[in-house]
Amino acid sequence: MFLTCEGLAPRNYNSPTDFHAGHQRIQGITLGYLQIDGTQMFALAQVLSDLFKDIPRATISKKMEILNIKSRRCDLAELRTLKAIKSVPSRAVKCSLISKADLEALCSSCQSLGPGR
């Protein structure tokens, strides 16, 4: 499993905080992101459900612990933006974010864990 990214045009959702949103294709899957202070941040829930759907969450959590990958909670404006770009369900009341660099490290670490591998 190699991390391939195809950037799609970012959009500014006129939020009061300093970030914008967009979509990026990673391994053929379109994920929404927030660009916060120059760092692309992806919704961990979407990463788990779309990118790592065939790998148990406990395994991903253990990999994140081993790699010292930390997620951070969204604030309300960020959560609303992620809902608007359909990265998290509209019923979500909280969301965690993971940086693109951490996502790349996680993908590299999990490349042999998918089904049939």
Buried (B, 14 or more C-beta within 10 A) or exposed (E): BEBEBEEBEBEEBEBEEEBBBBBBEBEEEBBBBBBBEEBBBBBBBBBBEBBBEEBEEEEBEEBBEEBEBEBBEBBEBBBBBBBBBEBBEEEBEEBBBBBBEBBEBBBEBBEEBEEEE
